[in-house]
Amino acid sequence: MSKSADRQLPRASGERSEGPIVASVWPTGTDSLTAQLTEGGYHDATGADPGLMAPAIARYAVAALTRPGDVVLDPDCGAGTTIVEALRTGRHAIGLTGQRRWWRLARANVTATKARGVFVDGMVLVLDRRPGTAAAAVTAGLTGRIALLLTTLRPGPVGDIDGALERLHGLLAQYRPLLRPGGHVVVTSAPQRHPVRHDLLDVPGRIAAVAGAAGLAPVARCVALTAAVRRGRTYTRASLAQRRAAARAERVLGHPVALPAHHTALVLRADPDAADPALNQSLPALPAPPPRGHGRGTRPDSAAA
């Protein structure tokens, strides 16, 4: 662990002194997504989840905003990286999904994690679409006990942002009552570009509006890196398809188009005046990766989104 782990990270603007410490930049891009999934022992099919939250991002959010023994909920867990990382850091975790494909995969990941000696409770429930089914499945004994609701904006069919936001609003409104006093919500989102102009869309701003309509108050807007930063340079981990799309856009527009280098993490709270003094502690650093080269498919880029 680096010496910087012993120092308190900067607080979000406006954060109360006795509240949890939330860094504005999360160093979660040291390893590629493939390396993170391999290190975590995930099922080979996990990377097929289009809305996958990188394990390092999930782990950082859990470490920042909960304590060992707390309960973490992801109401739209997909392949289950949020659940697995909560278990690996000693938190109880519950994942919900409406798709049996992801339910089977998330259960496989949770089962494998428990088999490696994790001694906290974790479960993945599959829910149907009928109103009230989700609430009935979760609220039994859990109202006011969830320390962190951690999820991501999952892309809708054919890039339907409006539909994805509407679904997110329903999830946040439905599960907000399960949060304990001082509990937090973290919603992450990947950069989205306009299909023609290629400028970045303000998806995080729209998520913040949706969260506000669900009764949540903003605490911080953070950058969760998906790129490595070494010696003052950013090494993106953009896919070949992303690089080709950026190159085509540059030729059409006549100016550089940034490659993705981060996800946005919005930190929110249902009761902004509440705080838990026991959370006033330094954040643990992510485990230091072994020394390695730049890696295949990774290159320095001066422009990164």
Disulfide bonds with the S-S distance in Angstrom:
none
